[in-house]
């Protein structure tokens, strides 16, 4: 049976009045490339027919006050005063409603065009994308994927946080692009790599295949081609640093609840606790913060990891309100 999607049905969808059944029907219908073109055409028409209406209630209110002040002298008609009050009220209501409709429209548009996958603190999640690619999201991360055209017109996704990608190669050699919002994008054809967009540790690690890193350094747009074993870190100014590492797979060990440290300072470990578990860690002693850890530690949660690390390093910790304080043993 052919799905019947009319202009009226689409307008209800755009305005948020469609039923659950209609929403599902339209989303399935829009998977077809020809239908998707018609979908965006009607979306543009609907937006033109529903412009933002900006009223001027203040001007109406001032006119009303002026008439009130001259009431004794001019003896304004009572019905005119009532009408003016109604107009002022309606203008104010119209302005408020228009603002809410506009705000809701942008939120609705974002939800309409993208599916957003998220993880909470301490949680990892495995995703299978429509093109066959697999993504493992680390804790406190999100991945935004286009609802329509993914794997056909585009393979662009938007990452916040950290994720391990295993990208499927397409017969037409279509690129897979990870956009980060951190002034660098990762462009691949088929490969395995980790992208970390955390503020304190933005990095890309290539395990297999070949990727191209596009980034902004100052006013210059630059490109860097990575090979397996390459680690690129990005500093706060956007400058990229490249080095070879022996075991790139260690940078994705978190997906198996393993945490691998290689001469990692306690200050960096503290940042990991905040990024992955949402737990602030303080190290009052400046010298202690520069101590380094090496080794592989398995832990299913923040408490297990904290216990294991402090025991291995012969350190102590205590909880104060919502934070952890690490010190040397007395």
LOGUMI-599513 format. One line per field, with one value per residue (C-alpha): residue number from 0; x, y negated, z negated. Coordinates in steps of 0.1 Angstrom, whole numbers, plus 5000, padded with zeros to 4 digits. Layout:
REM residues N
nr c(NUM, ...)
x c(X, ...)
y c(Y, ...)
z c(Z, ...)
***
This chain:
REM residues 330
nr c(0, 1, 2, 3, 4, 5, 6, 7, 8, 9, 10, 11, 12, 13, 14, 15, 16, 17, 18, 19, 20, 21, 22, 23, 24, 25, 26, 27, 28, 29, 30, 31, 32, 33, 34, 35, 36, 37, 38, 39, 40, 41, 42, 43, 44, 45, 46, 47, 48, 49, 50, 51, 52, 53, 54, 55, 56, 57, 58, 59, 60, 61, 62, 63, 64, 65, 66, 67, 68, 69, 70, 71, 72, 73, 74, 75, 76, 77, 78, 79, 80, 81, 82, 83, 84, 85, 86, 87, 88, 89, 90, 91, 92, 93, 94, 95, 96, 97, 98, 99, 100, 101, 102, 103, 104, 105, 106, 107, 108, 109, 110, 111, 112, 113, 114, 115, 116, 117, 118, 119, 120, 121, 122, 123, 124, 125, 126, 127, 128, 129, 130, 131, 132, 133, 134, 135, 136, 137, 138, 139, 140, 141, 142, 143, 144, 145, 146, 147, 148, 149, 150, 151, 152, 153, 154, 155, 156, 157, 158, 159, 160, 161, 162, 163, 164, 165, 166, 167, 168, 169, 170, 171, 172, 173, 174, 175, 176, 177, 178, 179, 180, 181, 182, 183, 184, 185, 186, 187, 188, 189, 190, 191, 192, 193, 194, 195, 196, 197, 198, 199, 200, 201, 202, 203, 204, 205, 206, 207, 208, 209, 210, 211, 212, 213, 214, 215, 216, 217, 218, 219, 220, 221, 222, 223, 224, 225, 226, 227, 228, 229, 230, 231, 232, 233, 234, 235, 236, 237, 238, 239, 240, 241, 242, 243, 244, 245, 246, 247, 248, 249, 250, 251, 252, 253, 254, 255, 256, 257, 258, 259, 260, 261, 262, 263, 264, 265, 266, 267, 268, 269, 270, 271, 272, 273, 274, 275, 276, 277, 278, 279, 280, 281, 282, 283, 284, 285, 286, 287, 288, 289, 290, 291, 292, 293, 294, 295, 296, 297, 298, 299, 300, 301, 302, 303, 304, 305, 306, 307, 308, 309, 310, 311, 312, 313, 314, 315, 316, 317, 318, 319, 320, 321, 322, 323, 324, 325, 326, 327, 328, 329)
x c(5000, 5014, 5019, 4998, 5016, 4998, 5007, 4983, 4999, 5034, 5023, 5009, 5043, 5062, 5040, 5042, 5006, 5011, 5001, 5027, 5015, 5018, 5053, 5065, 5048, 5064, 5099, 5096, 5083, 5111, 5138, 5132, 5154, 5125, 5103, 5130, 5133, 5096, 5098, 5124, 5104, 5073, 5094, 5107, 5071, 5058, 5086, 5078, 5041, 5048, 5072, 5079, 5054, 5068, 5042, 5048, 5027, 5046, 5035, 4999, 5001, 5015, 4987, 4962, 4977, 4976, 4939, 4933, 4950, 4928, 4896, 4880, 4888, 4880, 4854, 4865, 4839, 4838, 4835, 4867, 4886, 4875, 4885, 4919, 4926, 4916, 4940, 4969, 4963, 4961, 4993, 5012, 4998, 5007, 5043, 5046, 5031, 5053, 5084, 5075, 5066, 5099, 5119, 5100, 5105, 5143, 5143, 5119, 5140, 5172, 5153, 5138, 5170, 5193, 5193, 5215, 5230, 5244, 5261, 5260, 5290, 5306, 5286, 5298, 5275, 5279, 5261, 5256, 5251, 5230, 5261, 5274, 5300, 5303, 5309, 5316, 5308, 5329, 5313, 5299, 5298, 5273, 5271, 5247, 5237, 5216, 5181, 5179, 5204, 5231, 5251, 5237, 5242, 5265, 5283, 5289, 5285, 5291, 5310, 5312, 5334, 5352, 5344, 5361, 5351, 5352, 5342, 5328, 5343, 5317, 5317, 5316, 5345, 5323, 5342, 5332, 5336, 5337, 5331, 5342, 5334, 5370, 5383, 5393, 5376, 5386, 5380, 5382, 5374, 5375, 5395, 5396, 5404, 5397, 5386, 5387, 5373, 5377, 5388, 5420, 5429, 5418, 5434, 5431, 5446, 5447, 5447, 5441, 5437, 5442, 5427, 5430, 5429, 5417, 5423, 5425, 5459, 5457, 5444, 5456, 5436, 5458, 5457, 5476, 5475, 5478, 5490, 5485, 5501, 5500, 5488, 5479, 5472, 5456, 5465, 5442, 5454, 5446, 5483, 5487, 5515, 5522, 5540, 5541, 5530, 5536, 5501, 5474, 5447, 5454, 5437, 5404, 5408, 5382, 5355, 5365, 5366, 5404, 5424, 5460, 5485, 5519, 5539, 5506, 5507, 5483, 5470, 5460, 5444, 5424, 5411, 5400, 5379, 5361, 5356, 5345, 5328, 5319, 5339, 5363, 5396, 5420, 5457, 5468, 5506, 5521, 5549, 5524, 5503, 5533, 5539, 5534, 5516, 5522, 5502, 5468, 5440, 5405, 5376, 5338, 5333, 5350, 5353, 5370, 5395, 5403, 5409, 5431, 5452, 5458, 5467, 5492, 5508, 5507, 5486, 5456, 5423, 5393, 5359, 5349, 5314, 5313, 5350, 5379, 5413, 5444, 5474, 5506, 5505, 5515)
y c(5000, 4966, 4941, 4910, 4879, 4846, 4810, 4807, 4837, 4822, 4788, 4806, 4823, 4790, 4773, 4801, 4812, 4846, 4878, 4904, 4925, 4896, 4888, 4924, 4925, 4892, 4902, 4935, 4918, 4892, 4920, 4919, 4894, 4880, 4877, 4860, 4833, 4827, 4827, 4799, 4779, 4780, 4771, 4740, 4730, 4736, 4714, 4686, 4688, 4686, 4656, 4641, 4615, 4586, 4565, 4531, 4533, 4505, 4480, 4491, 4488, 4453, 4442, 4457, 4438, 4405, 4410, 4418, 4386, 4365, 4384, 4356, 4330, 4350, 4374, 4404, 4429, 4458, 4484, 4471, 4474, 4510, 4517, 4501, 4522, 4553, 4545, 4538, 4571, 4590, 4574, 4583, 4619, 4621, 4610, 4636, 4664, 4655, 4657, 4691, 4705, 4692, 4707, 4740, 4741, 4740, 4768, 4788, 4783, 4796, 4827, 4832, 4832, 4851, 4880, 4874, 4903, 4896, 4912, 4903, 4901, 4936, 4950, 4963, 4971, 4990, 4977, 4992, 4965, 4970, 4973, 5002, 4982, 4989, 4962, 4967, 4936, 4929, 4915, 4880, 4878, 4873, 4881, 4863, 4882, 4868, 4885, 4882, 4890, 4905, 4930, 4915, 4877, 4874, 4893, 4864, 4868, 4844, 4855, 4840, 4859, 4891, 4920, 4950, 4953, 4984, 4970, 4991, 4984, 4976, 4989, 4953, 4943, 4918, 4900, 4903, 4870, 4865, 4828, 4818, 4782, 4778, 4763, 4797, 4824, 4859, 4872, 4910, 4936, 4968, 4971, 4975, 4944, 4926, 4889, 4870, 4835, 4829, 4793, 4804, 4833, 4830, 4857, 4882, 4917, 4938, 4976, 4989, 4973, 4937, 4904, 4868, 4842, 4808, 4780, 4743, 4731, 4693, 4679, 4708, 4738, 4769, 4806, 4835, 4871, 4897, 4933, 4962, 4955, 4918, 4897, 4860, 4837, 4803, 4775, 4747, 4725, 4752, 4762, 4798, 4821, 4855, 4884, 4922, 4945, 4982, 4993, 4971, 4996, 4986, 4953, 4972, 4995, 4976, 4994, 5026, 5009, 5008, 4976, 4976, 4951, 4944, 4919, 4902, 4874, 4875, 4841, 4858, 4887, 4862, 4846, 4881, 4885, 4852, 4859, 4896, 4897, 4861, 4862, 4833, 4845, 4822, 4827, 4800, 4809, 4794, 4820, 4849, 4836, 4842, 4878, 4903, 4936, 4964, 4996, 5011, 5010, 5026, 5009, 5008, 4975, 4945, 4959, 4991, 4971, 4947, 4976, 4994, 4963, 4950, 4985, 4990, 4956, 4959, 4928, 4918, 4902, 4887, 4875, 4839, 4829, 4836, 4839, 4863, 4851, 4872, 4869, 4889, 4914, 4900)
z c(5000, 5010, 4982, 4986, 4973, 4980, 4976, 4947, 4930, 4934, 4921, 4890, 4886, 4889, 4864, 4839, 4842, 4859, 4841, 4832, 4861, 4886, 4873, 4879, 4913, 4925, 4912, 4931, 4962, 4961, 4964, 5001, 5019, 5041, 5011, 4991, 5017, 5015, 4977, 4976, 5002, 4981, 4950, 4967, 4977, 4942, 4927, 4952, 4943, 4906, 4901, 4868, 4859, 4839, 4822, 4805, 4774, 4757, 4783, 4780, 4742, 4744, 4767, 4743, 4713, 4732, 4739, 4703, 4692, 4715, 4706, 4686, 4713, 4744, 4730, 4750, 4759, 4734, 4761, 4778, 4746, 4741, 4777, 4773, 4741, 4760, 4789, 4765, 4747, 4780, 4793, 4762, 4763, 4800, 4794, 4766, 4786, 4817, 4796, 4781, 4816, 4830, 4801, 4804, 4841, 4839, 4812, 4833, 4865, 4847, 4835, 4869, 4888, 4864, 4840, 4810, 4791, 4756, 4727, 4690, 4667, 4662, 4692, 4726, 4755, 4788, 4819, 4854, 4880, 4911, 4934, 4912, 4893, 4856, 4830, 4793, 4773, 4742, 4710, 4710, 4748, 4776, 4814, 4837, 4869, 4897, 4899, 4937, 4964, 4941, 4962, 4994, 4997, 4967, 4940, 4916, 4879, 4850, 4819, 4785, 4760, 4771, 4793, 4811, 4847, 4870, 4904, 4932, 4966, 4993, 5029, 5041, 5018, 5000, 4972, 4935, 4917, 4879, 4871, 4837, 4830, 4819, 4851, 4865, 4885, 4893, 4929, 4936, 4962, 4941, 4909, 4871, 4850, 4817, 4815, 4783, 4782, 4744, 4737, 4719, 4742, 4778, 4798, 4827, 4826, 4858, 4852, 4888, 4923, 4933, 4922, 4931, 4903, 4913, 4888, 4883, 4870, 4865, 4897, 4918, 4928, 4927, 4935, 4921, 4933, 4906, 4908, 4883, 4850, 4853, 4824, 4830, 4801, 4804, 4779, 4769, 4798, 4823, 4830, 4839, 4827, 4843, 4829, 4833, 4806, 4802, 4791, 4805, 4794, 4758, 4764, 4770, 4740, 4720, 4741, 4723, 4689, 4690, 4683, 4697, 4684, 4699, 4679, 4672, 4645, 4616, 4628, 4661, 4642, 4622, 4654, 4666, 4635, 4642, 4679, 4676, 4642, 4634, 4602, 4593, 4580, 4562, 4556, 4531, 4533, 4565, 4566, 4562, 4591, 4614, 4603, 4632, 4635, 4659, 4663, 4672, 4647, 4650, 4633, 4639, 4621, 4606, 4571, 4583, 4604, 4576, 4551, 4576, 4585, 4550, 4538, 4566, 4561, 4523, 4519, 4498, 4507, 4489, 4499, 4491, 4501, 4539, 4546, 4540, 4525, 4531, 4508, 4500, 4471, 4437)
***
